Amino acid sequence: MYLSGKRSEYLLIAPRAVLVTEGLRREIQAHGPRLEEVLERAGALASLRSPEAEAVRRGLEQLQSAWAGLREAAERRQQVLDAAFQVEQYYFDVAEVEAWLGEQELFMMSEDKGKDEQSTLQLLKKHLQLEQGVENYEESIAQLSRQCRALLEMGHPDSEQISRRQSQVDRLYVALKELGEERRVGLEQQYWLYQLSRQVDELEHWIAEKEVVAGSPELGQDFEHVSVLQEKFSEFASETGTAGRERLAAVNQMVDELIECGHTAAATMAEWKDGLNEAWAELLELMGTRAQLLAASRELHKFFSDARELQGQIEEKRRRLPRLTAPPEPRPSASSMQRTLRAFEHDLQLLVSQVRQLQEGAAQLRTVYAGEHAEAIASREQEVLQGWKELLAACEDARLHVSSTADALRFHSQARDLLSWMDGIAGQIGAADKPRCPSSHLGLPTCHWQPLSAVPRPPTIPYP
């Protein structure tokens, strides 16, 4: 600092010395014509042959030598002053450059990388401005280098020291740029680390929220309820799967690129990546389990719903049987009763497949459920089958009743015909006039008695 202060002081007084020297040179130059005139007269006197000619010649030579020496001395002084001024100016500029480089180095050596993503981004922007300033300062370094070359070409006595100072400045500048690049890389890595950490935290929180939905124990209160739950969960699983795969792929790609670029926190990033992928796999597994549970619950509730519906149909058929055996017609015919029974039995045929499907569904559900559910399934199945057996038994009774009723109706009809025929014959026998040919009046009835075995029966309903 003392040397720099002395040089600053010298740089202040050097221009005055240069001005003084230039003034002397102008004064010498102004005396040039007069001196030339004196020298010319002295030359003329020296050429004469006189006793004083020799003295004049010696005086002329002395004057010429003194004049040349004065001019050379003034020129040398000017050169020395110029060189000294240039050297001091160079040293002063070097000191200024070194001070500026040192100040920038302090900024570049800062270890502050920010506490979060936003603060790190602000530090990075500020550092980029510093780097741009260092880059723009290259022209000042180049100007200093040109000053150094000029002094070296001048052959200044301090050329070696000047060369060392210039080399030192060049090294400082290169080191500062390298330090700036290192600082920038560190800030960029820290910024990307904070950004990745934020995305990882957000995705983990998102997965946790989806796990709450996927882990819901709600399986529906009835068939309609579980159908609504299954439909909503199907939409949820589809949307979650699409969005989750996109977000996870983006985070994985970011981690891979940062690791490939040689990020200093590569190990931590790899752990984050593994944790996210494991959490995502667990969510997918949980959603798959939830879908299976809802599907099983839907099958269970569908079984009970179908059982209730089937039992209702069985009970409705059972209520219709009394009307079949005691129709509202005052005098039903045997054929109408049999047609009604056949239509009823045809309807029962449609229930056979439903009963079988119910039994198959119950058997399949028993392989999935145990405990109370299995007992409820078996109990419900037995209730339906018991009602079905009772319906078949009642149907068989109705079939026998209709058959016997039809036989009785047929018998009474034929009996009425025979009684009517016999009444007619008896009337003819008691008539006053006798017929000419008795055989011509014996009109036998055309309807003959048929055995009950000849009456057609409806088909028997198979038991499932």
Secondary structure in CASP SS format (residue, H / E / C, confidence):
PFRMAT SS
TARGET T0000
AUTHOR 0000-0000-0000
METHOD secondary structure of the structure
MODEL  1
M C 1.00
Y H 1.00
L H 1.00
S H 1.00
G H 1.00
K H 1.00
R H 1.00
S H 1.00
E H 1.00
Y H 1.00
L H 1.00
L H 1.00
I H 1.00
A H 1.00
P H 1.00
R H 1.00
A H 1.00
V H 1.00
L H 1.00
V H 1.00
T H 1.00
E H 1.00
G H 1.00
L H 1.00
R H 1.00
R H 1.00
E H 1.00
I H 1.00
Q H 1.00
A H 1.00
H C 1.00
G H 1.00
P H 1.00
R H 1.00
L H 1.00
E H 1.00
E H 1.00
V H 1.00
L H 1.00
E H 1.00
R H 1.00
A H 1.00
G H 1.00
A H 1.00
L H 1.00
A H 1.00
S C 1.00
L C 1.00
R C 1.00
S C 1.00
P C 1.00
E C 1.00
A H 1.00
E H 1.00
A H 1.00
V H 1.00
R H 1.00
R H 1.00
G H 1.00
L H 1.00
E H 1.00
Q H 1.00
L H 1.00
Q H 1.00
S H 1.00
A H 1.00
W H 1.00
A H 1.00
G H 1.00
L H 1.00
R H 1.00
E H 1.00
A H 1.00
A H 1.00
E H 1.00
R H 1.00
R H 1.00
Q H 1.00
Q H 1.00
V H 1.00
L H 1.00
D H 1.00
A H 1.00
A H 1.00
F H 1.00
Q H 1.00
V H 1.00
E H 1.00
Q H 1.00
Y H 1.00
Y H 1.00
F H 1.00
D H 1.00
V H 1.00
A H 1.00
E H 1.00
V H 1.00
E H 1.00
A H 1.00
W H 1.00
L H 1.00
G H 1.00
E H 1.00
Q H 1.00
E H 1.00
L H 1.00
F H 1.00
M H 1.00
M C 1.00
S C 1.00
E C 1.00
D C 1.00
K C 1.00
G C 1.00
K C 1.00
D C 1.00
E H 1.00
Q H 1.00
S H 1.00
T H 1.00
L H 1.00
Q H 1.00
L H 1.00
L H 1.00
K H 1.00
K H 1.00
H H 1.00
L H 1.00
Q H 1.00
L H 1.00
E H 1.00
Q H 1.00
G H 1.00
V H 1.00
E H 1.00
N H 1.00
Y C 1.00
E H 1.00
E H 1.00
S H 1.00
I H 1.00
A H 1.00
Q H 1.00
L H 1.00
S H 1.00
R H 1.00
Q H 1.00
C H 1.00
R H 1.00
A H 1.00
L H 1.00
L H 1.00
E H 1.00
M H 1.00
G C 1.00
H C 1.00
P C 1.00
D C 1.00
S H 1.00
E H 1.00
Q H 1.00
I H 1.00
S H 1.00
R H 1.00
R H 1.00
Q H 1.00
S H 1.00
Q H 1.00
V H 1.00
D H 1.00
R H 1.00
L H 1.00
Y H 1.00
V H 1.00
A H 1.00
L H 1.00
K H 1.00
E H 1.00
L H 1.00
G H 1.00
E H 1.00
E H 1.00
R H 1.00
R H 1.00
V H 1.00
G H 1.00
L H 1.00
E H 1.00
Q H 1.00
Q H 1.00
Y H 1.00
W H 1.00
L H 1.00
Y H 1.00
Q H 1.00
L H 1.00
S H 1.00
R H 1.00
Q H 1.00
V H 1.00
D H 1.00
E H 1.00
L H 1.00
E H 1.00
H H 1.00
W H 1.00
I H 1.00
A H 1.00
E H 1.00
K H 1.00
E H 1.00
V H 1.00
V H 1.00
A H 1.00
G C 1.00
S C 1.00
P C 1.00
E C 1.00
L C 1.00
G C 1.00
Q C 1.00
D C 1.00
F H 1.00
E H 1.00
H H 1.00
V H 1.00
S H 1.00
V H 1.00
L H 1.00
Q H 1.00
E H 1.00
K H 1.00
F H 1.00
S H 1.00
E H 1.00
F H 1.00
A H 1.00
S H 1.00
E H 1.00
T H 1.00
G H 1.00
T H 1.00
A H 1.00
G H 1.00
R H 1.00
E H 1.00
R H 1.00
L H 1.00
A H 1.00
A H 1.00
V H 1.00
N H 1.00
Q H 1.00
M H 1.00
V H 1.00
D H 1.00
E H 1.00
L H 1.00
I H 1.00
E H 1.00
C C 1.00
G C 1.00
H C 1.00
T C 1.00
A C 1.00
A H 1.00
A H 1.00
T H 1.00
M H 1.00
A H 1.00
E H 1.00
W H 1.00
K H 1.00
D H 1.00
G H 1.00
L H 1.00
N H 1.00
E H 1.00
A H 1.00
W H 1.00
A H 1.00
E H 1.00
L H 1.00
L H 1.00
E H 1.00
L H 1.00
M H 1.00
G H 1.00
T H 1.00
R H 1.00
A H 1.00
Q H 1.00
L H 1.00
L H 1.00
A H 1.00
A H 1.00
S H 1.00
R H 1.00
E H 1.00
L H 1.00
H H 1.00
K H 1.00
F H 1.00
F H 1.00
S H 1.00
D H 1.00
A H 1.00
R H 1.00
E H 1.00
L H 1.00
Q H 1.00
G H 1.00
Q H 1.00
I H 1.00
E H 1.00
E H 1.00
K H 1.00
R H 1.00
R H 1.00
R H 1.00
L H 1.00
P H 1.00
R H 1.00
L H 1.00
T H 1.00
A C 1.00
P C 1.00
P C 1.00
E C 1.00
P C 1.00
R C 1.00
P C 1.00
S C 1.00
A H 1.00
S H 1.00
S H 1.00
M H 1.00
Q H 1.00
R H 1.00
T H 1.00
L H 1.00
R H 1.00
A H 1.00
F H 1.00
E H 1.00
H H 1.00
D H 1.00
L H 1.00
Q H 1.00
L H 1.00
L H 1.00
V H 1.00
S H 1.00
Q H 1.00
V H 1.00
R H 1.00
Q H 1.00
L H 1.00
Q H 1.00
E H 1.00
G H 1.00
A H 1.00
A H 1.00
Q H 1.00
L H 1.00
R H 1.00
T C 1.00
V C 1.00
Y C 1.00
A C 1.00
G C 1.00
E H 1.00
H H 1.00
A H 1.00
E H 1.00
A H 1.00
I H 1.00
A H 1.00
S H 1.00
R H 1.00
E H 1.00
Q H 1.00
E H 1.00
V H 1.00
L H 1.00
Q H 1.00
G H 1.00
W H 1.00
K H 1.00
E H 1.00
L H 1.00
L H 1.00
A H 1.00
A H 1.00
C H 1.00
E H 1.00
D H 1.00
A H 1.00
R H 1.00
L H 1.00
H H 1.00
V H 1.00
S H 1.00
S H 1.00
T H 1.00
A H 1.00
D H 1.00
A H 1.00
L H 1.00
R H 1.00
F H 1.00
H H 1.00
S H 1.00
Q H 1.00
A H 1.00
R H 1.00
D H 1.00
L H 1.00
L H 1.00
S H 1.00
W H 1.00
M H 1.00
D H 1.00
G H 1.00
I H 1.00
A H 1.00
G H 1.00
Q H 1.00
I H 1.00
G C 1.00
A C 1.00
A C 1.00
D C 1.00
K C 1.00
P C 1.00
R C 1.00
C C 1.00
P H 1.00
S H 1.00
S H 1.00
H H 1.00
L C 1.00
G C 1.00
L C 1.00
P C 1.00
T C 1.00
C C 1.00
H C 1.00
W C 1.00
Q C 1.00
P C 1.00
L H 1.00
S H 1.00
A H 1.00
V C 1.00
P C 1.00
R C 1.00
P C 1.00
P C 1.00
T C 1.00
I C 1.00
P C 1.00
Y C 1.00
P C 1.00
END
